[in-house]
Amino acid sequence: MDSFPLGRCSVKNSSGTKIQCNRWAILICSHCNQGVCLEHHDIHKHEVQIRTHQLNNRINDLRQILHTLTYQQMIDNFQEKIDQWSKICKNKIDVKHAQMSAQLSNEIKQINIDQFRSIQLNNIEQYIGQPLTDLLHLPNNIQIKHIETLEQQLEQIQQTIKDIFSCLQITDDGHLKVDQSTILINNFSTLSSLHKYSLTDCPGAMAGSPLHHDYLLIFQSEPHFSLVFIENNKHITRTPIDYFVNDICWSQTTQVFLIATEYYLYEFYPLNNRLSQPYGNSKSSRILWSLACHLTDLYIIHKPDMIMYQRDLKKPFEKKREWLKNDIMCENGDQFIGSIRIDEQRQILALSIKQYDNRWRIDLFSIVLMQRLYCGSSFGVSIDINPFYCTITPLLNHHNQWLVQYSTNETNQCVILNEKAQECLESLHKTFGDSCVSRATVYNWFAEFSRGRDHFEDEPRAGRPRTAVAPENIEAVRELVNIDPHITCQQIEDTLQIGSALTEIILHDYLGLKKVTCRWVPHSLSEAQKQDRVDYCLQMLEEFDGGKSKRVYDIITGDESWFYYYDPKTKRQSQVWVASNDPHPTKVRRQRSVGKHMFAIFFMKSSFNTIIRLENGKTVTAKWYANECLTQVLKQVEKHRCLNGLLIHHDNAPAHRVALTMEYLDTQHVKLMGHPAYSPDLTPCDSWLFPKIK
């Protein structure tokens, strides 16, 4: 059995871990409320004194900072931060400026100024200078329309020269970019007629490369089979070929011309004017009739069964897919295919198809899915003489237009076909029947493609414009809220006949309103009581110099409150963090425990004073408050200071303001601070201490 009732010393270190001490505890340490030996009690006392002095020094330093705090100090502090930010921004701008200056010389070299100057000077001389000289030689024959034509030509060249200075652009992220489209327009803004052929002397198959290559390859059958190659409209070479050429196409991927004869495929290399060895088999029963290229794929039409093959250019014309006649010729009586062409920009394949009445039509297919997009209307004259051929070419500068050249034994004609919306709708109905899309959809997409659109994806949008909210709706919602602040969104929607989304936008974005729950207050104060609160607060601020006066250390405050054994957590206290895919946690609803105790707690600004427990079965009366509670409180105060000048602050509970309590305070020379009626928020215990303890 231990000799001392407190047992062994239970001292703990600064981290709260118990230290093994074999000495007997002889007293309760006032600093840690544990039984300790005399040596550890002195150590604790010394540690508390050191920490108290350190805390006091920190408080004095903080007071000094606050006493000397001025607007100018804040301005100087933030001005220093602004200056640092300015230096960082200037450095970034200087670095970006140096990078763009270095980039400028590289980007500007992409523009061929010499070529541009030569083209424009030639345009001025050919289309303005020389015609004007010819007119001046015959002054009596000059007409106003001649002058207007020359003026229009001059304005066009002036605009071209002006545009050259806008071809270099600065992007939003600070990069220089040359507008290639502007340069292309400048270089080819004026097109001249270089060669003219009458249709009666029209050459055979032909194909051309894009503008930046400027190649043209033509097959001529007289006086002998040959390929006429034209480069830059002036270098003409002739290459003999052994067979009659049915069709020619240009491959942008391999940069060669592909030539289809009756049984063989040839490649013509424009860089060295060389014709390759033939690919094919002369014993084949199928004739190579027409061909077209798209990326690395070659599409070929074979006669007489009208089968279309897709072959790979990278693997010596290896076959990838094939389509039979019924797959690509949809109407009864379709005889054969005149030619095949591809609009690579829109990824559309076109076939010219000869019908049973010897008239022609143009059908369009999607290259990706090889699905018919358009079944054209018939054109040409229905005659008994069989048409010889019908070739088609997409017009790159005119969306939805195709140049068609067809001939018979007696005549040759050229027409431009435009893909009309009504014809598209009719052909879609013929092809798809009841599953065809609606008329509005056909007309809408036809208009989009006519404006130059070449894809089906949605365009980026900024969302619904806020201007759709009518001002009269905003004012109507404002008036409803002013009349009834408790009105619900559903009631607003029903009253004004507007949607829920529009109601939310008006309330939150335009009126800046949010719905909150009213805060519960213990009492509804009268105007006189509200004024008393204001006067009391002003009086306290003046008496204690806004909290700077040392008189605040003379105030002791306290109050009584019930403390339950168990008080359930509030909704906010029960909140926990969970992942987005985790289930929400649950907790059992619990009520306050039945067991409880009443405590009176008093404290001062400098330190805690005391806690007094009310015995079970008793109530707070004037006798208990004056003779027991206040007596213990004042005795605890007297241990540190005298009672003269002491101020006590408590609320207006009956036990606090009766005569017995007032007389006891007078005999102890303790002054009572006033307290406005129904103001628990002005008592430190009710508004600060008790909520934190509970």
C-alpha positions as CSV (number, residue, x, y, z in Angstrom):
1,M,0.0,0.0,0.0
2,D,1.4,3.5,-1.0
3,S,2.4,5.8,1.8
4,F,1.0,8.8,0.0
5,P,-2.7,9.0,-1.4
6,L,-1.6,10.7,-4.6
7,G,0.5,7.8,-5.7
8,R,3.7,8.0,-7.8
9,C,4.7,11.2,-9.6
10,S,2.8,11.4,-13.0
11,V,4.7,14.1,-14.7
12,K,4.4,14.5,-18.5
13,N,6.8,16.1,-21.0
14,S,5.9,18.9,-23.4
15,S,4.4,16.5,-26.0
16,G,2.0,15.0,-23.4
17,T,3.9,11.7,-22.9
18,K,4.1,10.4,-19.3
19,I,7.6,10.3,-17.9
20,Q,8.7,7.5,-15.5
21,C,9.4,9.0,-12.1
22,N,9.8,6.8,-9.0
23,R,9.2,9.6,-6.5
24,W,6.0,9.9,-4.5
25,A,3.6,12.7,-5.5
26,I,3.3,15.1,-2.6
27,L,1.1,17.8,-4.2
28,I,-1.2,18.7,-7.0
29,C,0.5,20.8,-9.7
30,S,-1.6,23.9,-10.4
31,H,-0.2,24.0,-13.9
32,C,-1.1,20.5,-15.1
33,N,-3.6,19.3,-12.4
34,Q,-1.5,16.1,-11.8
35,G,0.1,14.7,-8.7
36,V,3.8,15.4,-8.9
37,C,6.9,15.4,-6.7
38,L,8.5,18.6,-5.4
39,E,11.3,18.6,-8.0
40,H,9.0,18.3,-11.0
41,H,6.6,20.9,-9.4
42,D,9.5,23.4,-9.4
43,I,10.4,22.5,-13.0
44,H,6.8,23.0,-14.1
45,K,6.6,26.3,-12.3
46,H,9.8,27.5,-13.9
47,E,8.6,26.5,-17.4
48,V,5.3,28.3,-16.9
49,Q,7.1,31.5,-15.8
50,I,9.4,31.4,-18.9
51,R,6.5,30.8,-21.3
52,T,4.5,33.5,-19.6
53,H,7.3,36.1,-20.0
54,Q,7.7,35.0,-23.7
55,L,4.0,35.4,-24.3
56,N,4.0,38.8,-22.6
57,N,6.9,40.0,-24.8
58,R,5.1,38.8,-27.9
59,I,2.0,40.7,-26.8
60,N,4.0,43.9,-26.2
61,D,5.6,43.6,-29.6
62,L,2.2,43.1,-31.3
63,R,0.8,46.1,-29.4
64,Q,3.7,48.2,-30.6
65,I,3.1,47.2,-34.2
66,L,-0.6,48.0,-33.9
67,H,0.0,51.4,-32.2
68,T,2.4,52.4,-35.0
69,L,0.3,51.0,-37.8
70,T,-0.7,53.7,-40.4
71,Y,-2.1,53.9,-43.8
72,Q,1.2,55.0,-45.2
73,Q,2.9,51.8,-43.9
74,M,0.3,49.7,-45.7
75,I,0.7,51.8,-48.9
76,D,4.5,51.5,-48.8
77,N,4.2,47.7,-48.3
78,F,1.8,47.1,-51.2
79,Q,3.7,49.6,-53.4
80,E,6.8,47.5,-52.9
81,K,4.9,44.4,-54.1
82,I,3.5,46.3,-57.1
83,D,7.0,47.5,-58.1
84,Q,8.3,43.9,-57.9
85,W,5.4,42.7,-60.0
86,S,6.1,45.5,-62.5
87,K,9.7,44.5,-62.8
88,I,8.7,40.9,-63.5
89,C,6.2,41.9,-66.2
90,K,8.8,44.2,-67.9
91,N,11.3,41.4,-68.0
92,K,8.8,39.1,-69.6
93,I,7.9,41.7,-72.1
94,D,11.6,42.4,-73.0
95,V,12.2,38.7,-73.5
96,K,9.1,38.3,-75.7
97,H,10.1,41.4,-77.7
98,A,13.5,40.0,-78.3
99,Q,12.1,36.7,-79.5
100,M,9.5,38.3,-81.8
101,S,12.2,40.6,-83.3
102,A,14.4,37.5,-84.0
103,Q,11.3,35.7,-85.5
104,L,10.4,38.7,-87.7
105,S,13.3,38.3,-90.1
106,N,12.6,34.6,-90.5
107,E,8.9,35.0,-91.1
108,I,9.2,37.9,-93.5
109,K,11.5,35.9,-95.8
110,Q,8.5,33.6,-96.6
111,I,7.2,36.4,-98.8
112,N,8.7,36.5,-102.2
113,I,8.9,40.3,-102.7
114,D,10.7,40.1,-106.0
115,Q,8.1,37.8,-107.5
116,F,5.3,39.9,-106.1
117,R,6.8,43.1,-107.5
118,S,7.3,41.5,-110.9
119,I,3.8,40.2,-111.1
120,Q,2.2,43.6,-110.1
121,L,4.4,45.6,-112.5
122,N,3.4,43.2,-115.3
123,N,-0.3,43.5,-114.3
124,I,0.0,47.3,-114.4
125,E,1.7,47.3,-117.8
126,Q,-0.5,44.6,-119.4
127,Y,-3.9,45.5,-118.1
128,I,-3.7,49.3,-117.5
129,G,-0.7,50.9,-119.1
130,Q,-0.9,49.3,-122.6
131,P,-4.7,49.6,-122.9
132,L,-4.5,53.2,-121.8
133,T,-1.8,53.9,-124.5
134,D,-4.0,52.4,-127.1
135,L,-6.9,54.5,-126.1
136,L,-4.9,57.7,-126.2
137,H,-3.9,57.0,-129.8
138,L,-7.6,57.2,-130.7
139,P,-8.9,59.9,-128.4
140,N,-12.2,60.3,-130.3
141,N,-13.2,56.7,-129.7
142,I,-12.6,56.8,-125.9
143,Q,-15.8,55.9,-124.0
144,I,-16.6,56.3,-120.3
145,K,-16.9,52.5,-119.8
146,H,-13.3,52.1,-121.0
147,I,-12.1,54.5,-118.4
148,E,-14.2,52.8,-115.7
149,T,-12.8,49.4,-116.6
150,L,-9.2,50.7,-116.3
151,E,-10.0,52.4,-113.0
152,Q,-11.4,49.1,-111.6
153,Q,-8.2,47.3,-112.6
154,L,-6.1,50.0,-110.9
155,E,-8.1,49.8,-107.7
156,Q,-7.7,46.1,-107.7
157,I,-3.9,46.3,-107.9
158,Q,-3.8,49.0,-105.3
159,Q,-5.8,46.8,-102.9
160,T,-3.4,43.9,-103.7
161,I,-0.4,46.1,-102.8
162,K,-2.1,47.3,-99.6
163,D,-2.9,43.7,-98.5
164,I,0.8,42.7,-98.7
165,F,1.4,44.8,-95.6
166,S,-1.3,43.0,-93.6
167,C,-0.1,39.4,-94.4
168,L,2.1,39.4,-91.2
169,Q,-0.1,39.1,-88.1
170,I,0.6,39.0,-84.3
171,T,-1.3,36.2,-82.6
172,D,-2.9,36.5,-79.1
173,D,-0.1,34.4,-77.6
174,G,2.6,36.8,-79.0
175,H,3.8,35.0,-82.1
176,L,4.3,36.3,-85.6
177,K,2.4,34.4,-88.4
178,V,2.3,34.9,-92.1
179,D,-1.1,34.7,-93.6
180,Q,-0.5,32.4,-96.5
181,S,-3.9,33.0,-98.0
182,T,-3.2,36.7,-98.5
183,I,0.1,35.8,-100.3
184,L,-1.7,33.3,-102.5
185,I,-4.4,35.9,-103.4
186,N,-1.7,38.5,-104.1
187,N,0.3,36.2,-106.4
188,F,-2.7,35.0,-108.4
189,S,-5.1,38.0,-108.0
190,T,-5.1,38.6,-111.8
191,L,-5.4,35.6,-114.1
192,S,-4.7,36.0,-117.8
193,S,-5.8,33.8,-120.7
194,L,-2.8,31.9,-121.9
195,H,-4.1,29.4,-124.4
196,K,-7.4,29.0,-126.1
197,Y,-8.9,25.9,-127.7
198,S,-12.1,25.5,-129.5
199,L,-14.2,22.5,-128.4
200,T,-14.2,21.0,-131.9
201,D,-10.4,20.7,-131.6
202,C,-10.5,19.7,-128.0
203,P,-7.6,17.5,-126.9
204,G,-8.1,14.1,-125.2
205,A,-7.7,13.2,-121.6
206,M,-5.9,15.9,-119.5
207,A,-5.0,16.7,-115.8
208,G,-3.4,19.5,-114.0
209,S,-1.6,19.9,-110.7
210,P,-2.4,22.5,-107.9
211,L,-1.4,26.1,-108.6
212,H,1.9,26.0,-106.7
213,H,3.2,23.4,-109.1
214,D,1.6,24.7,-112.3
215,Y,1.8,21.4,-114.3
216,L,-0.5,20.4,-117.1
217,L,-0.4,17.0,-118.9
218,I,-2.5,16.5,-122.1
219,F,-3.0,13.4,-124.3
220,Q,-3.1,14.1,-128.1
221,S,-3.9,11.3,-130.5
222,E,-2.9,13.1,-133.7
223,P,-0.6,13.0,-135.6
224,H,0.5,10.2,-133.2
225,F,-0.1,9.2,-129.6
226,S,1.8,11.6,-127.3
227,L,1.7,13.3,-123.9
228,V,2.1,17.1,-124.0
229,F,3.6,18.4,-120.7
230,I,3.3,22.1,-120.0
231,E,5.2,23.7,-117.1
232,N,4.6,27.3,-115.9
233,N,2.6,27.9,-119.1
234,K,5.7,28.0,-121.3
235,H,7.9,24.9,-121.2
236,I,6.3,22.4,-123.5
237,T,7.7,18.8,-124.0
238,R,6.2,15.9,-125.9
239,T,6.6,12.3,-124.8
240,P,5.4,9.4,-127.1
241,I,3.2,6.7,-125.6
242,D,2.3,3.4,-127.1
243,Y,-1.4,3.2,-126.3
244,F,-4.5,5.4,-126.4
245,V,-5.0,7.2,-123.1
246,N,-8.4,6.9,-121.5
247,D,-7.8,9.1,-118.5
248,I,-5.2,11.1,-116.5
249,C,-5.1,12.2,-112.9
250,W,-2.7,14.0,-110.6
251,S,-1.5,12.4,-107.3
252,Q,-0.8,15.1,-104.7
253,T,0.8,12.6,-102.3
254,T,3.3,11.0,-104.8
255,Q,3.7,14.2,-106.9
256,V,3.2,12.3,-110.2
257,F,0.6,12.0,-113.0
258,L,-1.2,8.6,-113.2
259,I,-2.2,7.6,-116.8
260,A,-4.8,4.9,-117.6
261,T,-4.6,3.2,-121.0
262,E,-6.7,0.3,-122.1
263,Y,-4.8,-2.3,-120.1
264,Y,-1.9,-0.5,-118.4
265,L,-1.2,2.1,-115.8
266,Y,1.7,4.6,-116.3
267,E,3.3,7.1,-114.0
268,F,4.6,10.4,-115.4
269,Y,7.3,12.2,-113.3
270,P,7.1,16.0,-114.0
271,L,10.5,16.7,-112.5
272,N,12.4,14.9,-115.2
273,N,9.7,14.4,-117.8
274,R,10.0,10.6,-117.5
275,L,7.3,8.0,-118.2
276,S,7.5,4.9,-116.1
277,Q,7.2,1.3,-117.2
278,P,3.6,0.1,-117.6
279,Y,1.7,-1.8,-114.8
280,G,-1.0,-4.2,-115.8
281,N,-1.9,-7.2,-118.0
282,S,-2.8,-7.1,-121.7
283,K,-4.7,-10.4,-121.4
284,S,-7.2,-9.0,-118.8
285,S,-10.8,-8.8,-119.9
286,R,-11.3,-5.6,-118.0
287,I,-10.4,-2.2,-119.5
288,L,-9.0,0.7,-117.4
289,W,-11.5,3.4,-118.1
290,S,-11.3,6.3,-115.6
291,L,-9.3,7.0,-112.4
292,A,-8.9,9.5,-109.5
293,C,-6.5,9.9,-106.5
294,H,-7.2,10.7,-102.9
295,L,-4.2,10.7,-100.5
296,T,-2.5,7.3,-101.0
297,D,-5.6,5.7,-102.6
298,L,-6.3,5.2,-106.3
299,Y,-9.9,4.7,-107.5
300,I,-10.3,3.0,-110.9
301,I,-13.4,2.3,-113.0
302,H,-13.2,-0.8,-115.2
303,K,-15.2,-1.5,-118.3
304,P,-17.4,-3.2,-119.4
305,D,-18.8,-4.5,-116.0
306,M,-18.3,-1.0,-114.4
307,I,-16.5,-2.2,-111.2
308,M,-14.7,0.3,-109.1
309,Y,-11.5,-0.7,-107.3
310,Q,-9.7,1.1,-104.5
311,R,-5.9,0.5,-104.7
312,D,-2.9,1.5,-102.6
313,L,-0.3,3.7,-104.2
314,K,2.3,2.7,-101.7
315,K,2.0,-1.0,-102.4
316,P,2.3,-1.1,-106.2
317,F,-1.5,-0.7,-106.8
318,E,-2.5,-3.4,-104.3
319,K,-6.3,-3.8,-104.2
320,K,-8.0,-2.7,-101.0
321,R,-11.7,-2.6,-101.7
322,E,-14.1,-3.0,-104.7
323,W,-17.7,-2.0,-105.5
324,L,-19.9,-3.7,-108.1
325,K,-22.1,-2.0,-110.6
326,N,-25.2,-2.2,-108.4
327,D,-23.3,-0.5,-105.5
328,I,-22.5,2.6,-107.5
329,M,-25.3,2.8,-110.2
330,C,-28.6,3.1,-108.4
331,E,-31.2,3.5,-111.1
332,N,-32.6,1.1,-113.6
333,G,-31.3,1.7,-117.1
334,D,-27.9,3.1,-116.0
335,Q,-25.5,2.1,-118.7
336,F,-22.0,3.0,-117.8
337,I,-19.7,5.5,-116.0
338,G,-18.2,8.3,-118.1
339,S,-15.5,9.4,-115.5
340,I,-14.6,9.6,-111.9
341,R,-13.3,12.7,-110.0
342,I,-12.6,13.6,-106.4
343,D,-13.0,16.9,-104.6
344,E,-10.3,16.3,-102.0
345,Q,-11.1,19.4,-100.0
346,R,-14.6,18.1,-99.2
347,Q,-13.7,14.4,-99.5
348,I,-16.4,13.9,-102.1
349,L,-16.2,11.4,-105.0
350,A,-18.2,12.2,-108.2
351,L,-19.3,9.8,-111.0
352,S,-20.7,10.9,-114.4
353,I,-23.3,8.2,-115.3
354,K,-24.9,7.6,-118.7
355,Q,-28.6,6.7,-118.4
356,Y,-30.9,4.6,-120.6
357,D,-32.1,7.7,-122.6
358,N,-28.4,8.7,-123.4
359,R,-28.6,11.6,-121.0
360,W,-26.1,12.2,-118.2
361,R,-26.3,12.8,-114.5
362,I,-23.7,13.3,-111.7
363,D,-23.8,11.3,-108.5
364,L,-21.8,12.3,-105.4
365,F,-20.4,9.9,-102.7
366,S,-18.7,10.3,-99.4
367,I,-15.1,8.9,-99.7
368,V,-14.9,7.8,-96.1
369,L,-18.0,5.6,-96.0
370,M,-18.5,5.4,-99.8
371,Q,-22.2,6.4,-99.2
372,R,-24.2,8.1,-101.8
373,L,-24.8,11.8,-100.9
374,Y,-26.5,13.1,-104.0
375,C,-28.2,11.5,-107.0
376,G,-28.2,14.2,-109.7
377,S,-30.8,15.3,-112.2
378,S,-30.5,14.5,-115.9
379,F,-28.9,17.0,-118.3
380,G,-28.0,17.0,-122.0
381,V,-30.2,16.2,-125.0
382,S,-31.7,12.7,-125.4
383,I,-30.6,11.6,-128.8
384,D,-30.2,8.3,-130.5
385,I,-26.5,8.7,-131.1
386,N,-24.6,7.3,-128.2
387,P,-22.6,9.9,-126.2
388,F,-18.9,9.4,-126.5
389,Y,-17.7,10.5,-123.1
390,C,-18.5,12.8,-120.2
391,T,-15.8,14.2,-117.9
392,I,-16.2,16.2,-114.7
393,T,-13.9,18.5,-112.7
394,P,-14.6,20.1,-109.2
395,L,-14.3,23.9,-109.3
396,L,-12.0,24.6,-106.3
397,N,-13.0,28.3,-106.0
398,H,-16.7,27.6,-106.3
399,H,-18.1,25.3,-103.6
400,N,-20.8,22.9,-104.8
401,Q,-20.0,23.5,-108.5
402,W,-18.6,21.0,-111.1
403,L,-17.4,21.7,-114.6
404,V,-18.8,19.0,-117.0
405,Q,-17.6,18.5,-120.5
406,Y,-19.6,15.9,-122.6
407,S,-19.6,15.1,-126.3
408,T,-21.3,13.1,-128.9
409,N,-20.2,12.3,-132.4
410,E,-21.7,15.6,-133.6
411,T,-21.2,18.1,-130.8
412,N,-19.1,19.0,-127.8
413,Q,-20.5,21.1,-124.9
414,C,-19.4,22.4,-121.5
415,V,-21.7,23.1,-118.6
416,I,-21.4,24.1,-114.9
417,L,-23.6,22.0,-112.6
418,N,-24.6,23.4,-109.3
419,E,-25.7,21.1,-106.5
420,K,-29.2,22.5,-105.8
421,A,-31.0,21.8,-102.5
422,Q,-34.2,20.7,-104.1
423,E,-32.4,18.3,-106.4
424,C,-30.5,17.0,-103.3
425,L,-33.8,16.4,-101.5
426,E,-35.3,14.6,-104.5
427,S,-32.3,12.3,-105.0
428,L,-32.2,11.5,-101.2
429,H,-35.8,10.6,-101.3
430,K,-35.2,8.3,-104.3
431,T,-32.2,6.7,-102.6
432,F,-33.4,6.4,-98.9
433,G,-37.2,6.5,-99.1
434,D,-38.9,7.0,-95.8
435,S,-35.6,7.0,-93.9
436,C,-34.5,10.2,-95.6
437,V,-33.7,13.2,-93.4
438,S,-36.2,16.1,-93.3
439,R,-36.5,18.9,-95.9
440,A,-35.3,21.5,-93.3
441,T,-32.2,19.5,-92.6
442,V,-31.3,19.1,-96.3
443,Y,-31.8,22.9,-97.0
444,N,-29.8,23.8,-93.9
445,W,-26.8,21.7,-94.7
446,F,-26.9,22.7,-98.3
447,A,-26.7,26.4,-97.3
448,E,-23.8,25.6,-94.9
449,F,-21.8,23.8,-97.6
450,S,-22.6,26.6,-100.1
451,R,-21.0,29.1,-97.7
452,G,-17.8,27.0,-97.7
453,R,-18.3,24.7,-94.7
454,D,-16.5,21.4,-95.3
455,H,-17.2,19.4,-92.1
456,F,-20.1,18.1,-90.0
457,E,-18.8,18.9,-86.5
458,D,-20.5,21.6,-84.4
459,E,-18.9,25.0,-84.5
460,P,-17.6,26.3,-81.2
461,R,-20.2,28.5,-79.5
462,A,-20.1,30.9,-76.5
463,G,-23.4,29.7,-75.1
464,R,-26.8,31.4,-74.9
465,P,-26.5,35.2,-74.9
466,R,-27.6,36.9,-71.7
467,T,-29.4,39.5,-73.8
468,A,-32.2,37.0,-74.2
469,V,-33.4,38.1,-70.7
470,A,-36.0,40.7,-71.3
471,P,-35.8,43.8,-69.0
472,E,-39.5,43.6,-68.3
473,N,-39.0,40.1,-66.8
474,I,-36.2,41.4,-64.6
475,E,-38.4,44.2,-63.2
476,A,-41.3,41.8,-62.7
477,V,-39.2,39.4,-60.7
478,R,-37.8,42.3,-58.6
479,E,-41.3,43.6,-57.8
480,L,-42.5,40.1,-56.8
481,V,-39.5,39.7,-54.4
482,N,-40.1,43.1,-52.9
483,I,-43.8,42.3,-52.3
484,D,-43.1,38.9,-50.7
485,P,-39.5,38.1,-49.7
486,H,-40.6,34.5,-48.9
487,I,-41.8,33.8,-52.5
488,T,-40.4,30.6,-54.1
489,C,-38.9,30.1,-57.5
490,Q,-41.8,27.9,-58.5
491,Q,-44.2,30.7,-57.6
492,I,-42.3,33.2,-59.7
493,E,-42.2,30.8,-62.7
494,D,-46.0,30.2,-62.4
495,T,-46.8,33.9,-62.1
496,L,-44.7,35.2,-65.0
497,Q,-44.8,32.0,-67.1
498,I,-41.1,31.8,-67.6
499,G,-38.7,28.9,-67.3
500,S,-36.7,27.8,-64.3
501,A,-33.3,28.5,-65.9
502,L,-34.4,32.1,-66.8
503,T,-35.6,32.6,-63.2
504,E,-32.3,31.5,-61.7
505,I,-30.4,33.8,-64.1
506,I,-32.5,36.8,-63.2
507,L,-32.4,36.2,-59.4
508,H,-28.7,35.5,-59.2
509,D,-26.9,37.2,-62.1
510,Y,-29.1,40.3,-62.7
511,L,-30.6,41.1,-59.2
512,G,-27.7,39.6,-57.2
513,L,-30.1,37.8,-54.8
514,K,-29.7,34.7,-52.7
515,K,-32.1,33.0,-50.4
516,V,-31.0,32.6,-46.8
517,T,-32.6,31.4,-43.6
518,C,-33.6,34.0,-41.0
519,R,-31.3,34.1,-38.0
520,W,-33.1,33.3,-34.7
521,V,-32.8,36.0,-32.0
522,P,-34.0,35.5,-28.4
523,H,-36.1,38.7,-28.4
524,S,-37.5,41.2,-30.7
525,L,-36.1,44.5,-29.5
526,S,-38.1,47.8,-29.5
527,E,-36.6,50.9,-31.0
528,A,-35.8,52.2,-27.5
529,Q,-34.0,49.0,-26.5
530,K,-32.0,49.1,-29.8
531,Q,-31.0,52.7,-29.0
532,D,-30.0,51.6,-25.4
533,R,-27.6,49.0,-27.0
534,V,-26.0,51.6,-29.2
535,D,-25.6,54.1,-26.3
536,Y,-24.1,51.3,-24.1
537,C,-21.6,50.3,-26.7
538,L,-20.5,53.9,-27.4
539,Q,-20.2,54.5,-23.7
540,M,-17.9,51.4,-23.3
541,L,-15.8,52.4,-26.2
542,E,-15.3,55.8,-24.8
543,E,-14.6,54.7,-21.2
544,F,-12.1,52.0,-22.2
545,D,-10.6,53.9,-25.2
546,G,-11.7,51.3,-27.7
547,G,-10.0,48.5,-25.7
548,K,-6.6,50.3,-25.4
549,S,-7.1,51.4,-21.8
550,K,-5.6,49.2,-19.1
551,R,-8.9,49.5,-17.2
552,V,-10.0,46.4,-19.3
553,Y,-7.8,44.4,-16.9
554,D,-10.1,45.4,-14.0
555,I,-13.2,43.7,-15.5
556,I,-14.3,40.3,-14.3
557,T,-17.2,38.7,-16.1
558,G,-19.2,35.5,-15.6
559,D,-22.5,33.6,-16.0
560,E,-24.2,30.3,-15.3
561,S,-25.1,27.6,-17.8
562,W,-26.3,24.0,-18.0
563,F,-23.7,21.5,-19.3
564,Y,-25.1,18.2,-20.6
565,Y,-23.2,14.9,-20.3
566,Y,-23.7,14.5,-24.1
567,D,-24.6,17.3,-26.6
568,P,-25.2,16.1,-30.2
569,K,-23.0,17.6,-32.9
570,T,-24.5,20.2,-35.2
571,K,-24.9,19.6,-38.9
572,R,-21.8,21.6,-39.7
573,Q,-19.8,19.8,-37.1
574,S,-20.8,16.4,-38.6
575,Q,-19.5,17.3,-42.1
576,V,-16.7,15.0,-43.4
577,W,-14.6,14.9,-46.6
578,V,-15.4,12.0,-49.0
579,A,-14.3,11.2,-52.6
580,S,-16.8,11.9,-55.4
581,N,-17.5,8.2,-55.9
582,D,-17.7,7.2,-52.2
583,P,-21.1,6.7,-50.5
584,H,-22.3,9.4,-48.0
585,P,-21.6,8.4,-44.4
586,T,-24.5,8.1,-42.0
587,K,-25.0,8.7,-38.3
588,V,-27.7,7.8,-35.7
589,R,-29.9,10.6,-34.6
590,R,-29.3,11.2,-30.9
591,Q,-30.9,13.6,-28.4
592,R,-29.3,15.4,-25.5
593,S,-28.5,13.3,-22.5
594,V,-30.8,13.6,-19.5
595,G,-27.9,14.1,-17.1
596,K,-26.6,17.7,-16.7
597,H,-24.9,20.1,-14.3
598,M,-25.1,23.8,-13.7
599,F,-21.8,25.7,-13.6
600,A,-20.9,29.3,-13.0
601,I,-17.7,30.4,-14.7
602,F,-15.8,33.6,-14.2
603,F,-12.7,35.0,-15.9
604,M,-10.8,38.2,-16.5
605,K,-8.8,39.5,-19.5
606,S,-5.5,38.5,-17.9
607,S,-6.4,35.0,-16.6
608,F,-9.1,32.5,-15.7
609,N,-10.8,33.0,-12.3
610,T,-12.9,30.1,-11.1
611,I,-15.6,27.5,-11.8
612,I,-18.4,27.0,-9.3
613,R,-20.7,24.0,-9.5
614,L,-24.3,24.3,-8.4
615,E,-25.3,21.3,-6.3
616,N,-27.9,19.0,-7.7
617,G,-31.5,19.9,-6.7
618,K,-30.7,23.6,-6.1
619,T,-31.4,26.6,-8.3
620,V,-29.6,29.9,-8.8
621,T,-31.0,32.3,-6.2
622,A,-29.8,35.6,-4.9
623,K,-28.6,34.0,-1.6
624,W,-26.5,31.4,-3.4
625,Y,-25.2,33.9,-6.0
626,A,-24.1,36.5,-3.3
627,N,-23.0,34.3,-0.4
628,E,-21.4,31.4,-2.2
629,C,-20.7,32.2,-5.8
630,L,-19.5,35.8,-5.6
631,T,-17.7,35.1,-2.3
632,Q,-15.5,32.4,-4.0
633,V,-14.9,34.6,-7.0
634,L,-13.7,37.6,-5.0
635,K,-11.5,35.5,-2.7
636,Q,-9.8,34.2,-5.9
637,V,-9.3,37.7,-7.2
638,E,-7.8,38.9,-3.8
639,K,-5.0,36.4,-4.2
640,H,-3.6,38.5,-7.1
641,R,-4.9,42.0,-6.5
642,C,-7.1,44.2,-4.2
643,L,-10.8,44.6,-4.9
644,N,-10.6,48.5,-5.2
645,G,-11.5,49.5,-8.7
646,L,-12.7,46.0,-9.7
647,L,-15.6,46.0,-12.2
648,I,-18.0,43.1,-12.4
649,H,-20.0,42.3,-15.5
650,H,-23.0,40.0,-15.7
651,D,-26.3,39.8,-17.4
652,N,-29.7,41.0,-16.1
653,A,-30.8,37.6,-14.6
654,P,-33.0,38.1,-11.4
655,A,-30.3,36.7,-9.1
656,H,-27.8,39.3,-10.5
657,R,-29.8,42.4,-9.9
658,V,-31.7,42.0,-6.7
659,A,-30.9,44.1,-3.6
660,L,-29.0,41.3,-1.8
661,T,-26.5,41.1,-4.6
662,M,-26.1,44.8,-5.0
663,E,-25.5,45.3,-1.2
664,Y,-22.9,42.6,-1.2
665,L,-21.0,44.2,-4.1
666,D,-21.1,47.6,-2.3
667,T,-19.7,46.2,0.9
668,Q,-16.8,44.7,-1.1
669,H,-16.2,48.1,-3.0
670,V,-16.9,46.3,-6.3
671,K,-18.6,48.4,-9.1
672,L,-21.2,46.8,-11.3
673,M,-21.1,47.5,-15.1
674,G,-24.4,48.0,-16.8
675,H,-25.9,45.7,-19.4
676,P,-28.6,46.5,-21.9
677,A,-31.8,44.4,-21.8
678,Y,-32.1,41.3,-24.0
679,S,-28.5,41.4,-25.2
680,P,-26.9,38.0,-24.7
681,D,-24.6,38.7,-27.6
682,L,-22.9,41.4,-25.5
683,T,-22.0,39.0,-22.7
684,P,-18.6,37.2,-23.4
685,C,-19.9,34.0,-21.7
686,D,-23.0,33.5,-23.9
687,S,-21.5,34.7,-27.1
688,W,-18.0,33.3,-26.9
689,L,-17.0,31.0,-24.0
690,F,-20.0,28.7,-23.5
691,P,-20.3,27.7,-27.3
692,K,-16.6,26.8,-27.4
693,I,-16.8,24.7,-24.2
694,K,-19.9,22.9,-25.3
